[in-house]
Amino acid sequence: MQVYWNNPHASAQTVTDGWLTTADLGYLDPAGYPWIVDRRSELILGGTQNVYPAEIEHILHTVPWVTDAAVVPAPHTTTGQTPVAFLQPAEPTDFDELQLIPTYIRELAGYKRPSHFIPVNQLPRNAVGRLLRRPLEQRAHEHVQDLRPRAPGSAGRSRAGGAGEVASGRGDGGELGEGTG
């Protein structure tokens, strides 16, 4: 590829000295085969640690009642960003956060564990089935803002737990797939 058609800005960001930079992150295995791990733009920067959403999503896809999952960053006051998981349960009554954490999430290092689990009816995808992360990131940002502790006597919800506890988006079951393209 030489340039994006009618998009010089995208061309300048992606094509350098004739090379197409895809922002894919990967490695070569001992046999010399390349493996793609994730995309640089999807990397969650949690303090000094890098968190790859694909690693967390892989574990969430092993949960029997989860039909689809996505992990995106949300702002965090201490580490900069924190992973937030959106889960599409097979049935709305299947969402069981208490079973999720000790059974599946325990495999992850503490900094990789999602700080919030939000059930959704459907994850947003484009016409070819690619996950649309931007609407999820916006919703995660709003969700985390809604859970911030408020001054005594102020209106709104406050985060129920202390450090290391998980807040759930349970009860909202929002439809994210509508009108996202």
C-alpha positions in Angstrom: 0.0 0.0 0.0 1.3 3.4 -0.9 -1.3 5.8 0.5 -4.9 5.9 1.8 -7.2 7.2 -0.9 -8.1 10.9 -0.2 -6.7 10.7 3.4 -3.3 12.3 3.5 -3.4 12.5 7.4 -3.9 8.7 7.8 -1.2 8.1 5.1 1.3 10.2 7.0 0.6 8.3 10.2 0.7 4.9 8.7 3.1 4.9 5.8 6.7 5.8 6.7 9.5 5.6 4.0 7.4 3.2 2.0 6.7 0.9 4.9 3.2 0.3 6.2 3.1 0.4 10.0 0.2 -1.6 11.3 0.7 -1.1 15.0 0.3 -4.8 15.6 2.3 -6.2 18.5 3.9 -9.6 18.2 6.9 -11.8 18.6 8.8 -14.5 16.9 8.6 -17.9 18.5 11.7 -20.2 18.8 11.0 -21.7 15.4 11.0 -18.2 13.8 7.2 -18.0 13.3 5.6 -14.6 13.9 2.7 -14.4 16.4 0.4 -11.3 16.6 -0.5 -10.6 20.2 -2.6 -7.4 20.0 -2.8 -3.9 18.5 -0.7 -1.1 20.0 -3.8 1.2 20.0 -5.7 -1.3 22.2 -2.9 -1.6 24.8 -4.0 -0.6 28.3 -1.3 1.3 30.2 -1.8 0.5 33.8 0.9 2.4 35.7 4.2 0.8 34.7 2.5 -2.3 33.3 1.1 -3.0 29.9 -2.1 -4.9 29.7 -3.2 -6.7 26.5 -7.0 -6.9 26.2 -6.7 -10.0 24.0 -5.2 -11.9 27.0 -8.1 -11.1 29.3 -10.7 -11.7 26.5 -9.2 -15.1 25.9 -9.9 -16.1 29.5 -13.4 -14.5 29.5 -14.3 -16.5 26.4 -13.7 -19.7 28.3 -16.5 -18.9 30.8 -19.4 -21.2 29.8 -22.1 -18.6 30.1 -20.2 -15.8 28.3 -21.1 -15.7 24.6 -18.9 -12.6 23.8 -16.5 -10.4 25.7 -14.5 -7.3 25.2 -12.0 -5.5 27.4 -11.2 -1.8 27.1 -9.4 0.9 29.1 -11.0 3.3 31.5 -9.4 6.1 33.5 -7.9 5.2 36.9 -6.7 7.9 39.4 -3.7 5.9 40.5 -2.5 3.8 37.6 -3.7 5.9 34.7 -5.9 3.2 33.1 -7.7 0.1 34.3 -9.2 -2.8 32.3 -13.0 -2.9 32.1 -14.7 -6.0 30.8 -18.0 -6.0 28.9 -19.7 -9.4 28.9 -22.5 -10.7 26.8 -24.1 -13.6 28.8 -26.0 -16.3 27.0 -29.1 -15.4 29.2 -29.4 -12.2 31.2 -29.8 -14.2 34.3 -26.5 -16.0 33.7 -24.4 -13.0 34.7 -22.5 -14.2 37.8 -19.7 -12.0 38.7 -19.1 -13.8 42.0 -18.3 -17.0 40.1 -16.2 -15.2 37.5 -13.5 -13.9 39.8 -12.5 -16.9 41.8 -12.9 -19.4 38.9 -11.5 -17.6 35.9 -10.0 -14.2 36.7 -7.7 -15.6 39.4 -5.4 -16.8 36.6 -4.5 -13.1 35.8 -2.0 -11.0 37.6 -3.6 -8.4 39.8 -2.9 -5.5 37.5 -4.5 -7.4 34.6 -7.8 -8.1 36.4 -10.7 -6.0 35.2 -11.9 -3.5 37.8 -15.4 -3.6 36.5 -17.6 -6.2 34.7 -20.5 -4.7 32.7 -23.1 -7.0 31.2 -24.5 -6.1 27.8 -27.1 -7.6 25.5 -24.9 -7.2 22.5 -21.4 -5.9 21.8 -21.1 -3.3 19.0 -19.7 -4.6 15.8 -19.4 -3.1 12.3 -20.9 -4.6 9.1 -18.1 -7.2 8.8 -18.3 -8.2 12.5 -15.3 -6.3 13.8 -15.6 -5.2 17.4 -16.1 -1.4 17.8 -14.1 -0.5 20.8 -14.6 3.3 20.8 -18.3 3.1 22.0 -17.2 0.6 24.7 -14.4 2.9 25.8 -16.8 5.8 26.1 -19.2 3.7 28.1 -16.5 2.4 30.4 -15.3 6.0 31.0 -18.8 7.0 31.9 -19.3 3.9 34.1 -16.1 4.6 36.1 -17.1 8.3 36.5 -20.5 7.3 37.8 -18.8 5.1 40.5 -16.3 7.7 41.8 -16.8 8.5 45.4 -18.8 11.7 45.9 -18.5 14.2 48.7 -20.7 13.4 51.7 -24.3 14.5 51.1 -24.0 14.7 47.3 -26.3 12.9 45.0 -25.3 9.9 42.9 -23.8 6.5 43.4 -20.4 5.9 45.0 -18.1 3.0 44.7 -19.1 0.4 47.2 -15.7 -1.3 47.6 -12.2 -0.5 48.5 -9.0 -1.2 46.7 -9.0 -4.5 44.8 -12.8 -4.9 44.9 -14.8 -5.1 41.7 -17.8 -2.9 40.8 -20.4 -4.3 38.5 -22.6 -2.7 35.9 -25.3 -5.2 36.8 -28.8 -4.1 36.2 -28.2 -1.9 33.2 -28.0 -4.5 30.5 -27.6 -1.8 28.0 -27.8 -2.4 24.3 -24.5 -1.2 22.7 -25.0 -2.6 19.3 -27.7 -0.2 18.2 -26.7 2.6 15.8 -23.0 2.1 16.2 -22.4 1.4 12.5 
